[in-house]
Amino acid sequence: MRERLLKQIRPTSLAAEDAGWQQRKSSQTRLKLFEAAIDCLVEGGYSALSIPAVCKRSGVSRGALHHHFAEKTQLIAALTDYLFYKRMGRFITDYFEILGNDSDFVTRATQLHWESLQDREYTAYFEIAIAARTDKALAEFFFPVSQRFDRIWLSEMVQHFPQWKNNLHKLQLVSDFTMSAHMGLLLNRDAFGSQERVREVQALIIRTVNDVYQTVTDPSEPAA
């Protein structure tokens, strides 16, 4: 499953496992650039992401960078693909951790989603997502990739959790609610000034998701 899923979204910037030496070398250079760009986003936000900053952090010359990416937009487009690839890898790892644990599935799945938002890759993704709201060039490639990731995730959930097959609307609703609630919590947790408030919001999210899940696994159970 892991290999099949990752193959679906493997970025073209990453060399295949059976690629030749030159392709692997080029792929390693692009990885250095991606990791440096992620550091820029995590430490300084989107405004800190620049070609000179990426070159300095990665140790890759400007000429070498432009050999792979003619302009900043191309670098960010390739980085976006890479970030979604990394996020899918995290999703698969988490998926296997809870597979078969029906008794605590909702709680653990919701907790794992929150934990995934603490990754540096998600922080970088989040900075690009915010910037894409007002940057037309970013929006043109960011949102289609985001929507593709969402479609793949929903497809896998339906395939491996048949109870969702006839409840696609509820699956989408739970996914949208959890993502929106956790993103809001991520933005506001420092302003709360209290870990207890954060935990209470997290508990409310879990209860809400569980209420919807119960209507899927037990059709006689009324929606909350």
N, C-alpha and C positions, 0 to 999 in steps of 0.2 A: 504493500500500500504506500509506504513512505516514498519509495523510488518512483512509483507511478505518479503520485501527486506532485512531487517536486519536478518531475520531468515536464509536467504540463506548464509550469511557470518558470522553468529554468531560464534565466536571462541569456540573451545571445552574447552578452559581454563576457560570460564565463565559458571557458573552454570545456569541451566534452572530455570525459575521462580517458577516451582513447585518442585524444588530439595529439598532434605532433609537438615537438619541442618548442618551435617558434610560437605556436598558438598558446601553449601553456605559459610561456614566458610573457606574452602579451596579456594574458588573463591575470597573471600575478601582478603586473603593473597596474591594471585596472582595479584590482582588489585593493592595492595600496592607496589608490586615489579615492576609492569608495570609503575606506575606513578613515582616511584623513578628513573627508567631507563630513562623515558622521560625527567625528570629533568636533568639527567646526560648529555643526548644528547643535550638538548637545551642550557645548560650553558657551556658545554665544548667540544661539538662535539663527534664524535665516539670514539676518543682516551680516553675520560673521562669515557666511559662506562666500568665498571669493576664490578666483583662480590663484592669486599669489599665496593666499592662506593654505590652500590645498597643496600647492607645490612645496611650500615650506614644511608642512607637517609630514608629507609623504616622502620627501626627499627625491621627488620626481621633477625633472626640469620642466619648464614651461613648454619648451619645444616638444618634449616627449608627451606631455599631457595633450597638446593640440594634435599630436599624431593620432591619438585615440578619440579625442573630442574636440571638434573645431571651435566650439563655443560653450559657454557656461550652461546654456539651456540643454545642450546635448548631454553634458555630464550629469545634470540633475535628472534628466529623463532616464538615463541608464541607472543612476543611483536609486530612483524610485522603483524600478523593476527589481533591483537587488534587495531593497528593503522589504518588498512584498514577498520575495523569495525567502528571506530570512524569517519573516513573520509566519509564513506557511510552515517552515521547518519547526518553529516553536509550537505552532498549533498541533502538528502531528505528534511531537514529543508529549505534549500535554494530553492529547487524545488517547494515546496508548496507556498513560498513567491511570486514567479513569475508566477505560473500557472494561465493561463487565461489573463495575461497581454500582449497580442500580440503587442500592440502599442510600447512597450519599451522592448520587450523580450530580444533582442540581447544585448543591452546596459547593462541591469540589470544582465543578466546571466553572461556576461563577467566580470562585476564588482564584482559579488559575488564570482566568481572563484578566482579572485585576492585576495579578502578579506580572502578567505579560506586558502590561502597560508601563512597568518600571524598567524595562529593557532600554538600553541606549538606542537600539534600532527603532523602537517605537517612539522615543523622544525625537529622533531625527525625522521620522515619518510625520509626527505631529506638527513639527515646525514647518515642513513642506506643505502639509494640509492647510494650515492656517494661512500661509503665504498664497496658496492657490486660490483662496477666496477672492483676492483682489488682483492677482497677477494672471492675466488672460493666457499668456504663453505657458505658464505652469498648469493652469486648469485644463488646457487642451490635451495634455497627456496624463496628468495625475488622476483625474476623475474616471476616465475610461479604465485605467489599470485598477483603481480601487473597486470599481463595479465588477470587473472580471474576477478579482479575488473573492468578492462577496458571492458571486455565482458559483464558483468552484467550492467554496466552503459550504454553502447551502446544499449543493448536490451531494457532497460527501456525508453530511449529516443525515440526509434522507436515506442514502444508501445503507448506512451502518446503524441507523436508528429508525427502523420501519414505522414506529409509532407516529413519526412526523410526516409520513408520506401523504396522508389525507388531511394534514393540518399545516400545509405550507404557509398559510397566512399567519398562524400562531408562531411558527418557527421564525418567520421573518420579523414578527412583532417582538418576540423575545430577544432576538439578535439585535435589532435596532434599539430596543429599550436598554439593554445591558451596555451596549457600546456608548450610547448617549449619556446614560447615567454615570458610567465610569469616567468618561471624558470630562463631564462636568465636575465630578469629585476630584479628578486629577488637577483641574484648574483651581478649585476652591479650597483644597485641603489645608494649604498654608494659611489662608485667610480665616479658616475656622479657629485656628489657634488651640485646638484640642483634639487629641487622638480619639477621645471618647466619641466626639461628634462624627468623626470619620467612620469609626466602627459601627455606630448606630445607622448611618446611611448605608454602609455595606450590608448590614443585616436586613435592612428594609429592601434593598435590591434583591437579595437572596430570597426573601419571603415572597416578593412579587413574582419573580421568575418561577418559583416553586408552585405558586398558585396557578399560573398558566400551565405549567407542566402537568399538574394533577388533572386538569381538564382534558389533556391529551391521552394520558395513560388510563384514566378512568372517566369515560364519556358521561357517566351519571353524575359526576362531580360538577356543580355549577361554577361558572367563572366568578372570580373575586370581583 
